[in-house]
Amino acid sequence: MIVLAAGAHPADVFDLAGGTLANFSRAGHTVYVVVLTHGAYSHSQVVSSKGHKVDVQEVIALKRSECDVAASAIGAKEVRYLGYTDEPFMPSRDSVLQLAECVRELRPDIVITHHPREYGHPDHPVAGDVVLRALKASDRWLEGSERPPHKMPRVYFFGTQFRGVCAKLGAEVAPPDFVVDITSSIDLKKKAIVAFRSQSYRQNEYDEAWVEDRLQKIEGYWGIMNGVKYAEEFISMTPQTGELLPQ
């Protein structure tokens, strides 16, 4: 099976589905990661901090090197960098066609990405929308493509929903309908997240100790709520179909 995980920024896929992707890799499946933007502006502490400015191209190269380390940690086969500018990431015809061509080339069985109503970081829902448009383009006529169409059988969204923001906007929070036990892969997810030291969420505290605390509070919380030690949550785009309900 081929799994394609698409994130708005370099760290997103690993933050939201790193354990699940590690599970797939360990089970012998092929995992690809697509990063839509270079992510240099999303954590601008690195671009400009205490009067010291860093060249954006240096930050882009740093983000890629961190993402490569994270991908290796969870066993991904390859990372595709589309390189669009973040904050703001604006949907374009080019981004949709480029991603659709990537889908036709890799021909995944499962795509995992942002929910197009994932309020929080504004780039996330835009990325989710671009992915859905690209999947439709991959299935139909695709300008300039010589590869055969590819219809996606299954799409999942990251289960993260920013409930406080949703409440203020009057938006309905989409509940997760799939929970993945990542207890056996939690150490691999930890290695992936630790790789992104340039994130600098709290004055350069994006290190192993900070990540350990985050895993207990987020993945540990999801796990406790679902009867396992550590978990990740997902939302299926379409209902599962069968003659019997699953046990």
C-alpha positions, 0 to 999 in steps of 0.5 A: 500500500502507498500512503501519501501525507500532505502538510502545509508546512515541513513539520505538520505531517509529523506533528499530526500523523507521525506515529501513524506514518511510522506504523505504516512504514514498520508494517511494510507500506510505502510512505511519501510526504508532500510539503506544500510551502517552504515554511520559512515564515511560519516560525519567524523567530528564526528569520528575525530574532532580537535584531538578527536577521537570517536570510530566508533561503538559509531558513528554507534549506534548514527546514528541508534538512530538518524535514529530511531527518524527520522523514527518515525517523518515521521511515518515509521513502521520500519527501516532495517539496513544492516550495510555495510561500507560506503565511500566507499560502494562497491557493493557485492553479499552479499549486493544484496542478503540480500536486495533482501530477504528483498524485498521478505519479505516486498513485497512493492508496491513502491520502492524509492531509489537513481538514479544509475547515481546520481553524488555527493556522490559516495556511492549514485549511488552504492546504487541505482545500488545495489537496482536495482540488488536486485529487479531483484534478488527478481523477479527471482532465489534468492540463499538460499531464501524460500520466493516466488518471488516478482516483483516490479511494480513501482520504483522511484528515488530521483530527486536530480541531482548534475548538476555542477558535471554532467556537468563536467563529461559530464553526462546527467541530468535526469529531474524529472517527478513526483513532490510531494506537501509536504507542509502539511508534511513539519513540519514532514520532518523538525523534521526528518532532525533535528534528525541527529545532528551528520551530522555536515555539518557546524561546528555543525550547523545541528540544527533546524535553519540550517534545516529551512534555508535548507528547504526554499532553496531546498524544497521551491525552488522545490515548487516554481518551481512547483506551491506549497509551498514545494515539492520533485521531483522524477524520474520514472524508467518506464513510466506510462501506460494508455489509456488516458493521466493524467490531 
